[in-house]
Amino acid sequence: MSALTRDKLGPNTALTLPLLGFLLAASLQVATPILSLFIYETYRLTLGEVGYMLSIYYAATFLSAIPIGILVTSRMAYPALIAGFLVMFAGYLAFAFSPTPLIFMIISIFHGFGVAVTRATQISSVTLQPLRNDTVVQMRNYTTLLGVGFTAGPGIGIVSVALLGVRFSLVVAAIVALLGALLALKTRSRSSGHVIPKQASVSKADLFNVMKNKQVFTATLLLFTLSGISSVIAVYAPIYAKESFGLPSATVVALFFGLAATASASRLLIGKTLTREKLIALTILSLIAASFGLLAVAHATFLLVFATGFLLLGFQQGLLVPLGALVIAGHTSRSQRVMGNSVGFGGQDLGRFIGPLIATLGVSAIGIPSTLSFYALVPILVLAFVMAVRMKPNP
């Protein structure tokens, strides 16, 4: 990293932000593979009701995204990170002991806000680099540890579910989130709050310019597709795996471990620079792999094929987040960066909300396999749009 970058960011940020990303991802991924199982088994709900409940859970993050982009500036970055992690900590604890579905849904509103604050602040801080190459390197480093966190989370989940059960694995997710809050607090106290470069507050004009930018919209569409597919897999694949193959909960979590391991390894394909040709090639790889992965999960009669589908889905989850974030960074000014990421990752949250909502209607009418087959068409349609827009990493 250049001396200029070190001066701007302070001595701890280059390591701290990736570590915070690791803790965010690990906390989320301890819980994500088991949330649908927890709701399904604890409240004795139907598949459709599980889908609706998790749609509300994801909607809370989506509805928080734009307000966070308007209100949170870099001056507030570490206080926002600390608050976000603490809300996640409290949310997971409350989930574990929520007595009714209604209370679970109320808690999910607060928890979703915490996730949105933590994620948007982190990703924006990574992309606020003075030099374009530094942005690519920092994004690669951040998303590599983010991927390690997405891999470690299910790994921790395998052990915790086997030893503690599904409910107390949510407590483990809470503890990981608390570690994130403590790390952010420690870094802020050491740096006197000046770790992240300062930026001006955004205006309504900034919001309009970001939202009408075709490149930002394309990146947002990629993130929307990613989350729509991943949320449907998170909601219905664990239940489908248990009912079709008779798998125990710990083995179901192991499937998500394989998905996350592929996602983590795939981020290394980005390298130190990102040309338009590489961007398009990696986008094609991720979307085609997602389509085949969905079909494998939907129609597998052998466990090996079913598990391979999870591995293929990992390419989409590993590549689209850093690629989308880098496109947004390349087509927004520094003052628009938090807003740009709030729009982009707001699209991701919208996908998490709409994905299970539509899938729930499909599952009720035609079953899980046919619904997943329908979703397999979505990445191909999005790929056609990406090619038509001529997506590129920078102007």
C-alpha positions in Angstrom: 0.0 0.0 0.0 1.3 3.5 -0.8 2.4 6.0 1.8 -0.4 8.3 0.7 -3.0 5.5 1.5 -1.4 4.8 4.8 -1.6 8.5 5.7 -5.2 8.8 4.7 -6.3 5.7 6.4 -4.1 5.5 9.5 -2.0 2.6 10.6 -4.7 0.1 11.6 -7.4 0.4 8.8 -5.7 -1.8 6.2 -6.0 -4.8 8.6 -9.0 -3.7 10.7 -11.5 -3.3 7.9 -10.9 -6.8 6.5 -11.1 -8.3 10.1 -14.4 -6.5 10.7 -15.6 -7.9 7.4 -14.6 -11.4 8.6 -16.5 -11.0 11.8 -19.6 -9.6 10.0 -19.6 -12.5 7.5 -18.9 -15.1 10.2 -21.7 -13.9 12.4 -24.2 -13.8 9.5 -23.2 -17.3 8.2 -23.4 -19.0 11.6 -27.0 -18.0 11.6 -28.2 -18.0 7.9 -28.1 -21.7 7.2 -30.1 -22.5 10.4 -32.7 -19.6 10.5 -35.2 -21.4 8.3 -34.8 -24.6 10.3 -35.2 -22.7 13.6 -38.4 -21.1 12.4 -39.7 -24.3 10.8 -39.1 -26.5 13.9 -39.6 -24.0 16.7 -42.9 -22.5 15.6 -44.2 -25.5 13.6 -45.0 -23.4 10.5 -45.7 -24.3 6.9 -43.1 -23.8 4.2 -45.0 -20.8 2.9 -45.1 -19.2 6.4 -41.4 -19.7 6.8 -40.8 -17.9 3.5 -43.0 -15.0 4.4 -41.3 -14.6 7.8 -37.8 -14.5 6.3 -39.0 -12.1 3.6 -39.9 -9.7 6.4 -36.5 -10.3 8.0 -34.7 -9.3 4.8 -37.1 -6.4 4.1 -35.9 -4.7 7.3 -32.4 -4.5 5.9 -33.6 -3.2 2.5 -35.8 -0.4 4.1 -32.8 0.7 6.1 -30.3 1.0 3.2 -31.2 4.4 1.7 -31.7 6.3 5.0 -28.3 5.0 6.1 -26.7 6.2 2.8 -28.1 9.7 3.5 -27.3 9.9 7.2 -24.0 8.1 7.7 -20.9 10.0 6.6 -17.3 8.8 7.1 -17.0 11.0 10.2 -19.6 8.7 11.8 -18.1 5.5 10.4 -16.8 3.8 13.5 -19.6 4.8 15.8 -22.0 3.4 13.2 -20.0 0.2 12.9 -20.0 -0.3 16.7 -23.7 0.4 16.9 -24.5 -1.9 14.0 -22.6 -4.8 15.5 -24.2 -4.3 18.9 -27.7 -4.3 17.3 -26.8 -7.6 15.6 -25.5 -9.0 18.9 -28.8 -8.1 20.7 -30.9 -9.3 17.7 -29.4 -12.8 17.5 -29.8 -13.3 21.3 -33.4 -12.2 21.0 -34.0 -14.5 18.1 -32.8 -17.5 20.0 -35.4 -17.0 22.8 -38.3 -15.3 20.9 -41.4 -17.2 22.0 -43.7 -16.4 19.0 -43.4 -15.7 15.3 -44.7 -12.2 15.8 -41.9 -11.3 18.3 -39.3 -12.9 15.9 -40.6 -10.5 13.1 -40.4 -7.5 15.4 -36.8 -8.3 16.4 -35.9 -8.9 12.7 -36.7 -5.2 12.0 -34.0 -4.0 14.4 -31.6 -6.7 13.5 -31.9 -5.8 9.8 -31.1 -2.2 10.5 -27.9 -3.4 12.3 -26.8 -5.5 9.4 -27.5 -2.6 6.9 -25.5 -0.1 9.0 -22.5 -2.5 9.5 -22.3 -3.6 5.9 -22.7 -0.3 4.1 -20.2 1.5 6.4 -17.6 -1.2 5.9 -17.8 -1.5 2.2 -17.8 2.2 1.7 -14.8 2.6 3.9 -12.9 0.1 1.8 -13.6 1.9 -1.4 -12.7 5.4 -0.1 -9.2 5.1 -1.4 -7.2 8.0 -3.0 -5.8 5.8 -5.9 -7.8 3.5 -8.1 -5.3 0.6 -7.8 -5.4 0.9 -4.0 -9.2 0.5 -4.2 -8.9 -2.8 -6.2 -6.3 -4.2 -3.8 -8.2 -3.1 -0.7 -11.4 -4.5 -2.1 -9.7 -7.8 -2.9 -8.2 -8.0 0.6 -11.4 -7.0 2.3 -13.6 -9.5 0.3 -11.0 -12.2 0.7 -11.3 -12.0 4.5 -15.1 -11.5 4.0 -15.1 -14.8 2.1 -13.0 -16.5 4.8 -15.7 -15.3 7.3 -18.5 -16.7 5.1 -16.5 -20.0 5.1 -15.7 -19.9 8.8 -19.3 -19.1 9.8 -20.8 -22.4 8.5 -17.7 -24.2 9.9 -18.5 -22.8 13.4 -22.1 -23.6 12.8 -21.4 -27.3 12.1 -19.7 -27.6 15.5 -22.2 -25.5 17.4 -25.3 -27.2 15.9 -23.8 -30.6 16.7 -22.9 -29.6 20.3 -25.4 -27.0 21.2 -28.3 -27.4 18.8 -29.9 -24.9 16.5 -31.2 -22.4 19.1 -27.9 -21.9 20.9 -26.0 -21.6 17.6 -27.8 -18.3 17.3 -26.2 -17.3 20.6 -22.8 -18.2 19.1 -23.6 -15.8 16.1 -24.4 -13.1 18.7 -21.0 -13.6 20.4 -19.2 -13.3 17.0 -21.1 -10.0 16.4 -20.0 -8.8 19.8 -16.4 -9.4 18.9 -16.9 -7.1 15.9 -18.2 -4.3 18.1 -15.3 -4.7 20.5 -12.7 -4.6 17.6 -14.4 -1.5 16.1 -14.4 0.2 19.5 -10.7 -0.7 20.1 -9.7 0.7 16.7 -11.7 3.9 17.1 -10.1 4.6 20.5 -6.6 4.0 19.0 -7.1 6.2 16.0 -9.1 9.0 17.7 -11.8 8.6 15.1 -9.7 9.7 12.1 -9.1 6.3 10.5 -11.5 6.7 7.6 -11.1 9.6 5.1 -13.6 12.4 5.7 -16.3 13.2 3.1 -19.0 15.8 2.7 -22.6 15.0 3.4 -24.6 13.8 0.4 -27.3 15.9 -1.3 -30.5 15.1 -3.1 -28.6 15.7 -6.3 -26.1 13.1 -5.3 -28.8 10.6 -4.7 -30.4 11.3 -8.1 -27.1 11.1 -10.0 -26.3 7.8 -8.3 -29.7 6.2 -9.0 -29.8 7.3 -12.7 -26.2 6.0 -13.4 -26.5 2.9 -15.7 -23.4 1.3 -14.4 -24.5 1.6 -10.8 -27.9 0.3 -11.8 -26.3 -2.7 -13.5 -24.1 -3.4 -10.4 -27.2 -3.1 -8.3 -29.0 -5.6 -10.5 -26.2 -8.1 -10.1 -26.4 -7.7 -6.3 -30.2 -8.1 -6.5 -29.8 -11.3 -8.5 -27.2 -12.7 -6.1 -29.3 -12.1 -3.0 -32.5 -13.2 -4.6 -31.0 -16.6 -5.4 -29.0 -16.9 -2.2 -32.0 -16.1 0.0 -34.2 -18.7 -1.7 -31.4 -21.2 -1.2 -31.1 -20.2 2.5 -34.8 -20.5 3.1 -35.7 -23.7 1.2 -32.5 -25.7 0.6 -32.0 -26.7 4.3 -35.6 -27.9 4.6 -35.5 -29.6 1.2 -32.1 -31.3 2.1 -33.5 -32.7 5.3 -36.7 -34.0 3.8 -35.3 -35.3 0.5 -32.0 -36.8 1.7 -32.7 -37.2 5.4 -29.7 -35.1 6.4 -29.1 -34.0 10.0 -28.9 -30.3 10.7 -25.1 -30.3 11.0 -24.7 -31.9 7.6 -27.0 -29.3 6.1 -24.8 -26.5 7.5 -21.8 -28.4 6.0 -23.3 -27.8 2.5 -23.2 -24.1 3.2 -19.6 -24.5 4.3 -18.8 -25.9 0.9 -20.6 -23.0 -0.8 -18.8 -20.5 1.3 -15.4 -22.1 0.7 -15.9 -21.9 -3.1 -17.0 -18.3 -2.7 -13.9 -17.4 -0.7 -11.5 -19.1 -3.2 -13.2 -17.5 -6.2 -12.4 -14.0 -5.0 -8.7 -14.7 -5.7 -9.6 -14.6 -9.4 -10.0 -10.8 -9.2 -6.3 -10.3 -8.7 -4.7 -6.8 -8.3 -6.3 -5.1 -11.3 -9.8 -5.2 -12.9 -10.1 -4.6 -16.6 -13.4 -4.5 -18.4 -12.5 -7.9 -20.1 -11.8 -9.5 -16.7 -15.0 -8.0 -15.2 -17.2 -9.4 -18.0 -15.5 -12.8 -17.9 -15.9 -13.2 -14.2 -19.5 -12.0 -14.4 -20.3 -14.6 -17.0 -18.7 -17.3 -14.9 -20.6 -16.4 -11.8 -24.0 -16.1 -13.5 -23.7 -19.3 -15.5 -22.4 -21.2 -12.5 -25.4 -19.9 -10.5 -27.9 -21.2 -13.1 -26.4 -24.6 -13.3 -26.0 -24.7 -9.5 -29.7 -24.0 -9.0 -30.6 -26.8 -11.5 -28.4 -29.3 -9.7 -29.9 -28.5 -6.3 -33.4 -28.7 -7.8 -33.2 -32.0 -9.6 -30.4 -34.0 -8.0 -31.3 -37.5 -7.0 -27.8 -38.2 -5.6 -26.3 -36.3 -2.7 -23.0 -35.7 -4.5 -24.8 -33.8 -7.4 -26.9 -31.9 -4.8 -23.7 -30.8 -3.0 -22.0 -29.9 -6.3 -24.9 -27.5 -6.9 -23.9 -25.7 -3.7 -20.3 -25.4 -4.9 -21.4 -23.9 -8.2 -23.5 -21.3 -6.4 -20.4 -20.3 -4.5 -18.9 -18.7 -7.6 -21.8 -16.2 -7.8 -21.7 -15.4 -4.1 -17.9 -15.0 -4.2 -17.5 -12.8 -7.2 -20.6 -10.6 -7.6 -20.2 -8.7 -4.3 -16.6 -7.4 -4.9 -17.3 -6.9 -8.6 -20.5 -4.9 -7.9 -18.8 -2.9 -5.3 -15.9 -2.0 -7.6 -18.2 -0.9 -10.4 -20.0 1.3 -7.9 -16.7 2.7 -6.7 -15.6 3.4 -10.2 -18.7 5.3 -11.1 -19.3 7.4 -8.0 -17.4 10.3 -6.5 -15.9 10.0 -3.0 -18.8 12.1 -1.6 -21.3 9.8 -3.2 -19.6 6.5 -2.1 -21.7 5.6 1.0 -24.8 6.6 -1.0 -23.7 4.5 -4.0 -23.1 1.5 -1.8 -26.4 2.0 0.0 -28.2 2.0 -3.4 -26.3 -1.1 -4.6 -26.6 -3.1 -1.4 -30.1 -1.8 -1.0 -30.7 -3.7 -4.3 -29.2 -6.7 -2.6 -31.5 -6.4 0.3 -34.5 -6.0 -2.1 -33.5 -9.3 -3.7 -33.4 -10.9 -0.3 -36.9 -9.6 0.4 -38.5 -10.4 -3.0 -36.6 -13.7 -3.7 -38.3 -15.7 -0.9 -41.6 -13.8 -1.3 -42.0 -14.9 -4.9 -40.5 -18.4 -4.2 -43.1 -18.9 -1.5 -45.9 -18.6 -4.0 -44.1 -21.0 -6.3 -43.3 -23.5 -3.6 -46.9 -23.6 -2.6 -48.1 -24.1 -6.1 -45.5 -26.2 -7.9 -43.0 -27.4 -5.2 -39.4 -26.6 -4.4 -37.7 -28.2 -7.5 -39.8 -26.5 -10.1 -39.5 -23.1 -8.3 -35.7 -23.4 -8.2 -35.7 -24.3 -11.9 -37.6 -21.1 -12.6 -35.0 -19.1 -10.7 -32.3 -20.7 -12.8 -33.5 -18.6 -15.7 -32.8 -15.3 -13.9 -29.0 -15.3 -14.1 -29.1 -15.8 -17.9 -31.5 -12.9 -18.3 -29.3 -10.6 -16.1 -26.3 -11.7 -18.1 -27.9 -10.5 -21.3 -28.6 -7.1 -19.7 -25.0 -6.8 -18.5 -23.7 -7.3 -22.1 -26.2 -4.8 -23.5 -25.2 -2.1 -21.0 -21.5 -2.9 -21.6 -20.7 -2.9 -17.9 -17.2 -1.6 -17.1 -15.3 -1.1 -13.8 -14.6 2.6 -14.4 -15.5 5.5 -16.9 
